[in-house]
Amino acid sequence: MGAWWDRYPDELRKEKAALDALGYPWSIDQAAMDAGQMVVRVDVPHEGGVLALTAIYPDTFPYFAPMVTTDSARFQRHQHPLGRNLCLLAREGEDWSPGHDSLATLIEEQLPAILEVNSSSAVPEVVAQTEDHVGEPLSSFLPYVPECAIIVPDETPPADVPSGRLSLCLRTTPAGRSAQCFVNGVVGSIDDMQGKPLVTFKKSIPSFDRPACGFWLRLNERPTVGTFESAGIDLFKLVEGKLPPLTKAIQAAKRDEVFVVGLTYRDEVSWRHSADDWVFLAIQVVRETKRSRPAEIRPHIVRADWGGEKAWLRRAPFLTPLRKKTALVVGLGSLGSPIVLQLARAGIGGLRLVDDDNLQVGNTVRWAMGWQYAGFQKLSALVLHVATDYPYTSVRSFNHMRIGALPNPPAGQPSQYDILKQLVTESDIVIDAAASYRVSHFLSDLARELGKPYLWLTTTHGAAGGVVGRVQPSKKMGCWHCFQRGLADGSIRLPADAGTDEVQPGGCSQPTFIGAGIDSDAIANQAARLAVATLCSGEEGGYPDFAWDVAVADLQRGGFSIAPEWTPYDLAVRQDCLDCSAQA
């Protein structure tokens, strides 16, 4: 395909006409155009001189805006500190209107706002109304090593401590990256230079299994960097000579040895709000010290990734109440496994998991995870995955527990009932994904006995429909038995059912239903939402609750797939329910 001006010749004519109408001197870089790149230069009068602009058009123009840079002026705000491009459009160009906007409209309509914001006579109230309310920390603009990051806690070291040591846990370098710098891990503790801990971050992540040491340095101000190419060296110059133990370690290092140094400093982390920020250097020794020749180093810039609880939950603050909650999930199949992951993603404080089944490759068409866990106990796979990906959630697992199965444990050991009673007692909700009528009967009664919310979910043949429901002892409402009576007399409708036969795949001791995760996940996801809402009920600022207690879903109708259609119900006390009437 040709260049954009060959595809859309009218757009090129419109660009030229708009620039002519603008009235400023402009020119096209013909050499760049011959090479397939549209570059336009425009001289804009500014403060008695000329602001020289260079516009580089993407090959996807006019759908995306030109990038406008200037080397003739340095602005404190709304200019990339390294690339010198101007932020003429907010939100990465979302305000660009293809077919209407042009380079001339950017210069005429957007450039004056940048010049006003950066003027020495700018009025703060006008600036606040003019500019997009987005912070511009230096860390947003730096060139980082791909796939490298250091996870840091919410807290930073005290401002009166100038430097110190880092305790790190790093990921092992992947195969094929031995010649490239690779630093990926988490800060375990931030210490002073004598090793006294100042900040600890005790998050054990199995994949970060290589202990390492590093250093940190507090800068008095936001660092200044020149270009993308020089940024690493510019930052290293701020470190050089300020950390004697680092200097000594580098001089004694072997080729390809890497030292991690964190730089912390005050910066604008959100609009007009300053706080400590981090950037890390991975200082790689490319030639070791030999006689009087000093070591040759190459500094790489590594991204800081904020992983403290406050930073982590800022995207969903209404989930904060879950940090103090624990859920018991019984049954970790196609419905229970995605619920476990959704609750861990939501930041629940604790999970108690019960199951007695192995994961087979065939399960993965509807199980929460894939082939790498084939042969694992489903419970073991989930425990490992949660520990690796959601370290803020603690997990206790109870494997090889098939509720109601014999034989009973030997005398003197806790019975299955004792274990389950203890689990329900220490949990804030019981989630029943076992898809067993007898198990549901038992768990619903045990939860009622102990005054705990009980939530259940099921799906139908073909995963054509499903049900989610809950009982909240704190409210005057019906129970699981009331729900069963509602199904029996039709006051609660049945979900859609594809009527498919069950199958018994190789290696399975029991037949199982036919259905795919793309359907059953809709049931599990709604159940997870209901569980989170129940756990946050009554908590200020928590996830909003639902106005119903039972919902029946259809995912198919008349042989066609449909958008999930839910019918909600209040779970009212039934007079013919012996359990509820006995308690009334």
Salt bridges, closest charged atoms under 4 A:
ASP10 OD1 - ARG13 NH2 1.96
GLU11 OE2 - LYS14 NZ 3.52
ASP29 OD2 - ARG41 NH1 2.98
GLU47 OE1 - HIS46 NE2 3.71
ASP101 OD1 - HIS100 ND1 2.96
GLU131 OE1 - ARG77 NE 3.11
GLU131 OE1 - HIS78 NE2 2.54
GLU131 OE2 - ARG272 NH2 2.99
ASP132 OD2 - ARG91 NE 3.49
GLU136 OE2 - HIS78 ND1 2.85
GLU147 OE1 - ARG177 NH1 3.19
ASP267 OD1 - ARG222 NH1 3.11
GLU268 OE2 - ARG77 NH1 3.08
ASP276 OD2 - ARG218 NH2 2.89
ASP276 OD1 - ARG266 NH1 3.74
GLU288 OE1 - ARG255 NE 3.64
GLU296 OE1 - ARG287 NE 3.62
GLU309 OE1 - ARG323 NE 2.83
ASP356 OD1 - HIS400 ND1 3.61
ASP356 OD2 - ARG402 NE 3.47
ASP357 OD2 - LYS378 NZ 3.01
ASP389 OD2 - HIS385 NE2 3.38
GLU426 OE2 - ARG352 NE 2.96
GLU426 OE2 - ARG396 NH1 2.47
ASP445 OD2 - HIS441 NE2 3.51
ASP445 OD1 - HIS481 NE2 2.91
ASP489 OD2 - ARG574 NH2 2.61
ASP497 OD2 - HIS461 ND1 3.32
GLU539 OE2 - LYS325 NZ 3.32
ASP545 OD1 - ARG470 NH1 2.94
ASP545 OD2 - LYS475 NZ 3.81
ASP549 OD1 - ARG470 NE 3.16
ASP554 OD1 - ARG493 NH1 2.97
ASP554 OD2 - ARG557 NH2 3.49
GLU565 OE1 - ARG557 NH2 2.80
ASP576 OD1 - ARG574 NE 2.98
ASP579 OD1 - HIS481 NE2 3.81
